[in-house]
Amino acid sequence: MTDIPWLTLGLALPALGALAVALVPRGAPGLAKRIALGVSLGTLALMAAMASNFSTAAADRLQFQEVHPWIPRFGINYALGVDGIALMLILMSAVLVPLVILAAWHECDDADDGGKGYFGLILLLEAMMIGVFAATDVFLFYVFFEAMLIPVYFMIGRYGRGAERRRAAVTFLLYSLAGGLLMLVAVIGVYVYGGTFLWSDLAGGALAQVDPAAARWLFLGFFIAFAIKAPMWPLHSWLPSAAASSRPGTAVLLVGVLDKVGTYGMLRYCLELFPGAATWFVWPAVALSLVSIVYGAVLAIGQSDMMRLIAFTSVSHFGFITLGIFAMTTQAQSGAALYMVNHGFATGALFLIVGFLLARRGSAAIGDYQGVQKVAPVLAGTFLLAGLAGLALPGLAPFVSEFLVFVGTYAFNPVPAVIAAVGVVLAALYILWMYQRTMTGPVPERLAGLRDLDAREVAAIAPLAALIVLLGVYPQPMLDAAEPAVERTMVQLDAVDPAPAVDGAGPVAGGEEGAHE
């Protein structure tokens, strides 16, 4: 079944679904929703079938490859393929989209089109998300990277919440376009120096003779664009307003999937195309990651709006991911790869649950809730589970990835690992304090009739809760998928894991025991 164009089909199905939704008459939003849900479930089934044919023992890192000339004169190809990390991110996207559609069933009923356009934009965005993770031509990657901005802009600006939604959408667009322009310059530079846009050729040595100074500038062009998307301090300021002005479903896809394009890009493009420049930039990247971890956590504690609070927690969590990437050890990079997926499920669950509260009370303000667990125990229980996943409680999915990041970072250098531990302590504060203020205590009269989750809402949140628990107790399939890609990245970087400490000695960098075969 390897001859089946899985990735093209995965792109085409939601894109055609978006077109079908657009053709639905304005007076039939219910039909548009059912089409969107059916197409998203079909895409999930298709991507799951593709994943069942993925081999972690294959000699070729990229599988399900498709390469077709697109603009031959300029060496641009329609080239797709996935390694284990890209596959996990595509599956995560395919899981989240139908759950978002189900959870957002009545989210945009107040829109002038009944939400028809919103669900069409979700499908269009899904097609672009699959494309950006599957692209193996640098120019094609750039096209998907920029094209994703269009549906998100309208999902925030037209279908968002509050009077500031248009301003938040414009801010998001300007930040992303600025990063995209820098990346475009770097993409052109890559072609000038490497003579091709194909990632496999570029990573295979086409850029080996680039002057180190030029490589550093090209690295920075990609890195800044990815740091904006990630979001990494100090380029994160677009995120809180965008999340707070979004519908919860939009926030799930924005923070849970789109922002992962930044960290995925750092792994795939910054490290592997410019290994020398990446090594040169290790300590600045580690420092920015540590600031993101602590800064995001401190600001999360002070938030009074749950949507903004979750957005700031993500700034902190993305700091852990970028720390793992630039620690340049096998454990840290494996943890970063897992963290991207686990964060998507945990944060997605938090945003969806806040969306359920918004549907009941029309407010995301922490002060508008109290004692919810007494009148809506299922809602409160899922909120607690997602919150505990957010603080990486052992036994839940994010713990495994965060632990690996700490182990790998400590092997790289103990000081960043100790500083990053502050973020773990602060995470317990902002998560448990939010839960305490909203879910515990006496029930005020205004909340006495608050209803618990209905069957549709349970169906939307239950798969995420199950995945958080399952991947917490059995993460091995994800580790098996990510390991070959991580190993080859380490080889590309000419990096070795530090030798283990002996007789109390500290980690020794560059020991032969850590060398890769």
Secondary structure, DSSP 8 states (H G I E B T S, - for coil): -TTS-HHHHHHHHHHHHHHHHHHS-TT-HHHHHHHHHHHHHHHHHHHHHHHHT--TT-SSSSEEEEEEEEEGGGTEEEEEEE-HHHHHHHHHHHHHHHHHHHHTTTTTTTSTTTTHHHHHHHHHHHHHHHHHHHB-BHHHHHHHHHHTHHHHHHHHHTT-SSTTHHHHHHHHHHHHHHHHHHHHHHHHHHHHHHS--BHHHIIIIITTTS-HHHHHHHHHHHHHHHHHHTT-TTS-THHHHHHHTS-HHHHHHIIIIITHHHHHHIIIIIIHH-HHHHHHTHHHHHHHHHHHHHHHHHHHHT-SBHHHHHHHHHHHHHHHHHHHHHH-SHHHHHHHHHHHHHHHHHHHHHHHHHHHHHHHHS--BGGG---HHHH-HHHHHHHHHHHHHHTT-TTSHHHHHHHHHHHHHHHH-HHHHHHHHHHHHHHHHHHHHHHHHHHSS---GGGTT-----HHHHHHHHHHHHHHHHHHH--HHHHHHHHHHHHHHHHHTT----B---TT---BTT-GGG---
